[in-house]
Amino acid sequence: MPVLSSKGPIRGDAPDKYIVLIGVVVFVFLATFGGQLAIDALIALAMIFAGDFLEKRFDVDSEDHDESDDEEEDVRIGKWVAATFAVFLALNVLVPSIPPSVQSAISSAVNGVQLSSVTISPLSSTAFLSRAFGALIAIAEERFFRKSLGNIFITRSDPVAGSLADGGVFALAHWAIYGDSFTDIVVVFGSGIFMCYADYRTRRASTSEISHILNNVLV
């Protein structure tokens, strides 16, 4: 299949580089605890860099070649970060309010293709370790699903279709964990779409990275 564009609209900006560095430091910290937590952290670390392989495989250039300091641009990006975080909060509040009868009907409709539920053991008895891993997995997911897959989908279709596809894949990747929860899947699907589109509008991978980290650590 011919490559339609090699220049991905979602760029790996300067904050993204520092966020990746933070992710590596958090991984080293979590790995010292050993056991399942260390394995989960290693998988998250692999996701951070697996996206780079995908970009090369699909000839997508996501490097930011313009790192000039623009105060107005920083303000605009800050607004999109706030908007994305607000969408996270809104979805978590509004989706659970959908009438149970509607949720049950939709869940029954997809029950035939629903994956078996997987019980995930707690990462740690301490809230701190859970939030530390939450920050790491947020970085990993945004690097993989938005900076890499989001770029691939958008460059081969358009911003809206690409964002929808990205949100769909993001939801499928969470199906084994949230597949039996209608509200959780809708929240993941909706947030995935909006984060991809926000990154596209700002041309920055750090937009969704920051908002996702805030969501996982604070919510």
C-alpha positions in Angstrom: 0.0 0.0 0.0 1.5 3.4 -1.0 2.3 5.9 1.8 0.1 8.9 1.4 2.1 11.1 3.7 5.3 10.6 5.6 5.0 13.6 7.8 2.8 12.8 10.8 0.7 15.7 12.1 1.2 14.6 15.8 4.7 15.7 16.6 7.1 14.5 19.3 7.7 18.0 20.8 10.2 19.0 23.5 7.8 18.3 26.4 7.3 14.8 25.0 11.0 14.1 25.3 11.0 15.1 29.0 7.8 13.1 29.6 9.5 10.0 28.1 12.5 10.6 30.4 10.1 10.7 33.4 8.6 7.5 32.2 11.9 5.7 32.2 12.7 7.0 35.7 9.3 5.8 37.0 10.0 2.4 35.4 13.3 2.1 37.1 11.7 3.0 40.4 8.8 0.5 40.0 11.1 -2.3 38.8 12.9 -2.3 42.1 9.8 -3.7 43.7 10.0 -6.8 41.6 7.2 -9.3 41.0 4.1 -8.5 38.9 4.6 -4.8 39.3 8.0 -4.9 37.7 6.6 -7.0 34.8 3.7 -4.6 34.2 6.2 -1.7 34.3 8.4 -3.4 31.8 5.5 -4.0 29.4 4.6 -0.3 29.7 8.2 0.7 28.9 8.2 -1.6 25.9 5.0 0.2 24.6 6.8 3.6 24.9 9.4 2.5 22.4 7.3 0.1 20.3 5.6 3.1 18.8 8.9 4.3 17.4 9.3 1.0 15.6 5.8 1.3 14.1 6.5 4.8 12.8 9.6 3.6 11.0 7.7 0.6 9.7 5.0 2.8 8.2 7.4 5.6 7.2 5.8 8.2 9.5 8.0 11.1 10.6 6.8 12.4 14.0 9.9 14.4 14.9 9.3 18.1 15.7 11.7 20.1 13.6 10.4 23.4 14.8 11.1 23.9 18.5 10.8 27.7 18.6 9.3 29.2 21.7 5.9 30.7 21.0 4.0 32.0 24.0 0.6 32.1 22.2 1.1 28.5 21.0 1.9 27.4 24.6 -1.4 29.0 25.8 -3.3 27.3 23.0 -1.8 23.9 23.8 -2.6 24.5 27.5 -6.2 25.1 26.6 -6.4 21.8 24.7 -4.8 20.0 27.6 -7.4 21.5 29.9 -10.2 20.6 27.5 -9.0 17.0 27.1 -8.8 16.6 30.9 -12.3 18.1 31.1 -13.5 15.5 28.6 -12.0 12.7 30.8 -14.0 14.1 33.8 -17.2 14.6 31.9 -17.2 11.0 30.5 -16.5 9.6 33.9 -19.5 11.5 35.3 -22.0 11.4 32.4 -21.6 7.9 31.0 -22.4 6.1 34.3 -25.6 8.1 34.4 -27.0 6.4 31.3 -30.1 4.4 32.3 -29.1 0.8 33.3 -31.7 -0.6 30.9 -29.9 1.1 28.0 -26.5 -0.1 29.3 -27.9 -3.7 29.6 -29.3 -3.7 26.1 -26.1 -2.6 24.6 -24.0 -5.0 26.7 -26.4 -7.8 25.6 -26.0 -6.8 21.9 -22.2 -7.2 22.1 -22.2 -10.1 24.5 -21.6 -12.6 21.6 -18.2 -11.0 20.9 -17.3 -10.1 24.4 -13.9 -11.4 25.6 -13.8 -13.2 28.9 -13.2 -10.9 31.8 -9.7 -10.9 33.2 -9.2 -10.3 36.9 -6.4 -7.9 37.4 -4.7 -8.2 40.8 -3.9 -4.9 42.6 -0.6 -3.4 41.7 0.2 -2.5 45.2 -1.5 -1.9 48.5 -0.3 1.7 48.5 -2.0 4.4 46.5 1.4 5.9 45.7 2.6 2.9 43.7 -0.7 2.7 41.9 -0.5 6.3 40.9 3.1 6.0 39.8 2.2 3.1 37.6 -0.8 5.1 36.4 1.5 7.8 35.2 3.8 5.3 33.5 1.0 3.6 31.6 -0.5 6.9 30.6 2.8 7.9 29.0 3.1 4.4 27.3 -0.4 4.5 25.9 -0.2 8.0 24.5 3.1 7.3 22.9 1.8 4.1 21.3 -1.8 4.9 20.6 -1.7 8.6 19.8 1.8 9.6 18.6 2.3 6.4 16.6 -1.1 4.8 15.7 -2.8 8.1 15.6 -0.3 9.4 13.1 -0.6 6.3 11.0 -4.4 6.4 10.9 -4.6 10.1 10.2 -2.0 10.1 7.5 -3.9 7.3 5.7 -7.4 8.8 6.0 -8.3 12.1 7.6 -8.4 13.6 11.1 -11.9 12.6 12.0 -11.8 9.0 10.6 -8.3 8.6 12.0 -9.3 9.7 15.5 -12.3 7.4 15.4 -10.1 4.5 14.3 -7.6 5.3 17.0 -10.3 5.5 19.7 -11.7 2.1 18.5 -8.3 0.4 18.7 -7.8 2.0 22.1 -11.1 0.6 23.3 -10.3 -2.9 21.9 -7.0 -2.9 23.7 -8.8 -2.4 27.0 -11.6 -4.9 26.2 -10.0 -7.7 28.2 -10.0 -5.5 31.3 -13.2 -3.5 30.8 -15.1 -5.6 28.4 -17.9 -6.5 30.9 -18.4 -2.8 31.8 -20.3 -0.7 29.2 -19.5 2.6 30.9 -15.7 1.9 31.1 -15.5 0.9 27.4 -17.4 4.0 26.4 -15.2 6.2 28.5 -12.1 4.7 27.0 -13.5 4.9 23.4 -14.6 8.5 23.8 -11.4 9.7 25.5 -9.3 7.9 22.9 -11.1 9.8 20.1 -10.8 13.2 21.7 -7.2 12.8 22.8 -6.2 11.8 19.2 -8.0 14.8 17.8 -6.6 17.1 20.4 -3.1 16.0 19.5 -3.9 16.6 15.8 -5.2 20.1 16.5 -2.2 21.1 18.6 0.3 19.1 16.5 1.8 17.9 19.8 2.0 14.4 21.4 2.4 16.0 24.8 -1.2 17.4 24.8 -2.8 14.0 25.5 0.2 12.8 27.5 -0.2 15.5 30.1 -4.0 15.2 30.3 -3.8 11.4 30.6 -1.2 11.5 33.3 -3.4 14.0 35.2 -6.4 11.7 34.9 -4.6 8.6 36.0 -2.9 10.3 39.0 -5.7 12.6 40.2 -9.0 10.9 39.3 
